[in-house]
Amino acid sequence: MQPHTHYADVLAALGPPAKLTALPAGFAFLYEHSAVIQHGFNWFLIYPVVGLRLTKGKRVVDTYAVVFDAHGFVVGDGRTTGAVPLNFEVAISGMTSSKQLRELTAPAPVHRWGLSMVKPLPKTLNRGSDIDAVQHGLEQLSTPKGVGQRTLERVYGPSRRSR
């Protein structure tokens, strides 16, 4: 910013600051932008069962501070850019069951939304909190069927009354 620029012009050009502070002879705006950059390489030995992954990440932080006098005019500014390393990862992964593979490669339940009209009664009554309709919750795949929202629908095993 040019010296003697009013803070209203700075706000019009850059928008609201991320932070601001009072100073003994004025005030200052801090503008900050942060981005995470991750580079990686995946190589499958046996697709998609066994794989090797190399990943390296860093966080790039760009800051810009503008200092104003007591009358609201620019007296100084400064910009810094820095990178902080986040991680370096080497991983070998393996699929443990074919069921997990089917869950990860099967079409999403929301692609079969029309079938919701012919579901059994416990599932129909639970429709207001139906995860397949992308309402009121999330579900983690590859977890036991007796855990979470699906327990209300009793899809995890036979009914206790049938014993």
C-alpha positions in Angstrom: 0.0 0.0 0.0 1.1 3.5 -0.7 1.8 5.7 2.3 -1.0 8.1 3.3 -3.7 5.7 1.9 -6.8 5.8 4.1 -7.9 2.6 5.9 -11.2 2.7 4.0 -9.4 2.4 0.7 -7.4 -0.6 2.1 -10.6 -2.3 3.2 -12.1 -1.6 -0.2 -9.1 -3.1 -2.0 -8.3 -6.1 0.3 -11.5 -6.7 2.3 -11.7 -7.3 6.0 -8.5 -8.4 7.7 -8.0 -11.7 9.5 -7.0 -9.8 12.6 -6.6 -6.2 13.8 -4.9 -4.7 16.8 -4.7 -1.3 18.5 -1.2 0.3 18.7 0.0 3.2 20.9 -0.2 5.6 17.9 -2.8 3.9 15.7 -3.8 0.4 14.6 -2.8 -2.4 12.3 -4.5 -4.9 10.0 -3.2 -8.5 9.5 -4.1 -10.4 6.3 -3.2 -14.0 6.3 -3.5 -16.8 3.8 -2.6 -20.4 4.5 -2.5 -23.4 2.1 -1.5 -27.0 2.6 0.4 -28.6 -0.3 0.8 -32.3 -0.4 2.7 -34.3 -3.0 2.3 -38.0 -3.1 2.9 -41.2 -5.1 0.8 -44.4 -4.9 2.0 -47.6 -6.4 -0.2 -50.7 -6.2 1.7 -54.0 -6.2 -1.6 -56.0 -6.5 -4.4 -53.5 -7.4 -6.2 -52.6 -5.1 -5.2 -55.1 -2.4 -1.5 -54.2 -1.6 0.0 -50.8 -2.2 2.9 -48.5 -1.4 2.4 -44.8 -0.7 5.0 -42.0 -0.3 3.6 -38.6 0.8 5.3 -35.3 1.7 3.3 -32.2 2.8 4.0 -28.6 3.8 2.0 -25.6 4.9 2.6 -22.3 3.1 1.7 -19.2 5.1 1.5 -15.8 3.4 1.0 -12.8 5.7 0.6 -9.1 5.0 0.5 -6.4 7.8 -0.6 -2.8 7.3 0.1 -0.2 10.0 -2.0 2.9 10.3 -1.5 6.2 12.3 -4.1 7.6 14.7 -5.9 9.3 11.8 -6.3 6.1 9.8 -3.6 6.6 7.1 -1.0 4.0 6.1 2.4 4.5 7.7 4.0 1.1 6.8 3.3 -2.4 5.5 5.2 -5.6 5.2 4.8 -9.1 3.7 6.2 -12.4 4.6 5.9 -15.9 3.1 7.1 -19.0 4.8 6.7 -22.8 4.5 6.4 -25.2 7.4 7.1 -28.9 6.7 4.2 -31.1 7.9 5.0 -34.7 7.2 6.9 -37.3 5.3 5.1 -40.6 5.2 6.0 -44.0 3.8 3.2 -46.6 4.1 2.4 -50.1 2.9 -1.3 -50.9 3.0 -3.2 -54.0 2.5 -6.8 -54.9 2.2 -7.9 -57.5 4.8 -11.2 -58.7 3.4 -13.1 -58.9 0.2 -16.1 -57.3 2.0 -14.1 -54.1 2.5 -13.2 -54.1 -1.1 -16.9 -54.5 -2.2 -18.0 -51.6 0.2 -15.3 -49.3 -1.2 -16.0 -50.1 -4.9 -19.8 -50.5 -4.8 -22.1 -47.6 -6.0 -23.1 -45.3 -3.2 -26.4 -45.9 -1.5 -27.7 -42.5 -2.6 -27.6 -43.7 -6.2 -30.4 -46.1 -5.3 -32.7 -43.6 -3.7 -35.8 -44.8 -5.6 -35.6 -48.1 -3.7 -36.4 -46.3 -0.4 -40.1 -46.5 -1.3 -40.1 -50.3 -0.9 -38.0 -50.7 2.2 -39.1 -52.9 5.2 -41.1 -51.2 8.0 -38.1 -50.6 10.5 -36.2 -48.8 7.7 -39.2 -46.8 6.6 -39.9 -45.6 10.1 -36.3 -44.5 10.4 -36.5 -42.5 7.1 -36.3 -39.2 8.9 -32.7 -40.0 10.0 -31.8 -42.0 6.9 -28.1 -41.9 6.2 -28.6 -43.1 2.7 -30.7 -40.0 1.9 -27.7 -37.9 3.2 -29.7 -36.5 6.1 -28.8 -36.2 9.8 -25.6 -38.1 10.0 -22.5 -39.8 8.6 -21.5 -43.4 8.5 -18.1 -44.9 8.5 -17.7 -47.9 6.2 -16.1 -51.1 7.3 -17.5 -51.0 10.9 -19.6 -53.6 12.6 -23.3 -53.6 11.6 -24.3 -53.5 15.3 -22.8 -50.1 15.8 -24.3 -46.7 14.9 -27.4 -45.5 13.1 -28.1 -48.8 11.4 -28.8 -50.5 14.8 -32.2 -48.8 14.8 -33.0 -50.6 11.5 -32.0 -53.9 12.9 -30.0 -54.9 9.8 -27.2 -56.5 11.8 -28.7 -59.8 12.6 -31.9 -61.9 13.2 -34.6 -60.6 15.5 -34.6 -61.7 19.1 -38.2 -62.7 18.8 -37.5 -65.3 16.1 -35.3 -67.3 18.5 
